[in-house]
């Protein structure tokens, strides 16, 4: 015998609803990615060579700079430690 007037409450956090929402969010994300990827352009060979040259030169200059700083700090620390040892 069915109960008249009984309405089953739908839980918003049910697994089925969460799965539907996940599927819709994933589809929306995929569509957004496709739209953004259509806007992407690849750089020309000349641009890649130019930026690569800049990166190589920059790394070389920073290497020289840090080697110099390391040498100065190392000599300073050696001098300081030797002065403490002679006391």
C-alpha positions in Angstrom: 0.0 0.0 0.0 1.5 3.3 -1.1 1.4 6.3 1.2 -0.4 9.2 -0.3 1.2 12.6 -0.1 4.7 11.3 0.7 7.3 13.1 -1.3 10.8 11.8 -1.3 13.3 14.5 -0.7 16.2 14.7 -3.1 19.6 15.2 -1.4 21.7 17.9 -3.2 24.9 16.2 -2.1 23.9 12.8 -3.4 26.4 10.8 -5.4 24.4 11.0 -8.6 24.0 14.8 -8.4 27.7 15.2 -7.7 28.6 13.0 -10.6 26.4 15.0 -12.9 27.9 18.3 -11.7 31.4 16.9 -12.1 30.6 15.9 -15.7 29.2 19.3 -16.5 32.2 21.1 -15.0 34.6 18.8 -16.8 32.8 19.5 -20.1 32.8 23.2 -19.5 36.5 23.1 -18.6 37.3 21.2 -21.8 35.4 23.7 -23.9 37.2 26.6 -22.2 40.6 24.9 -22.9 39.7 24.4 -26.6 38.7 28.1 -26.9 41.9 29.3 -25.3 44.1 26.9 -27.4 42.6 28.4 -30.6 44.1 31.7 -29.4 47.6 30.3 -29.0 50.3 31.1 -31.6 53.6 29.5 -32.0 56.7 31.7 -32.2 58.7 32.0 -35.4 62.2 30.4 -35.6 63.7 33.9 -35.5 61.9 34.7 -32.2 63.0 31.4 -30.6 66.6 32.0 -31.6 66.5 35.5 -30.2 65.0 34.5 -26.9 67.4 31.5 -26.6 70.4 33.8 -27.2 69.1 36.2 -24.5 68.7 33.3 -22.0 72.2 31.9 -22.7 73.9 35.3 -22.3 71.9 36.0 -19.1 72.8 32.7 -17.6 76.5 33.3 -18.4 76.4 36.8 -16.9 74.7 35.6 -13.7 77.2 32.8 -13.5 80.1 35.3 -13.6 78.3 37.5 -11.1 77.7 34.7 -8.6 81.2 33.4 -9.0 82.6 36.8 -8.1 80.3 37.2 -5.1 81.2 33.7 -3.9 84.9 34.5 -4.2 84.6 37.8 -2.3 82.4 36.3 0.5 84.8 33.3 0.7 87.9 35.5 1.0 86.1 37.7 3.5 85.0 34.8 5.7 88.5 33.3 5.6 90.0 36.6 6.6 87.5 37.0 9.4 88.0 33.4 10.7 91.8 33.8 10.6 91.6 37.0 12.6 89.6 35.2 15.2 92.0 32.4 15.4 95.0 34.7 16.1 93.4 36.2 19.2 
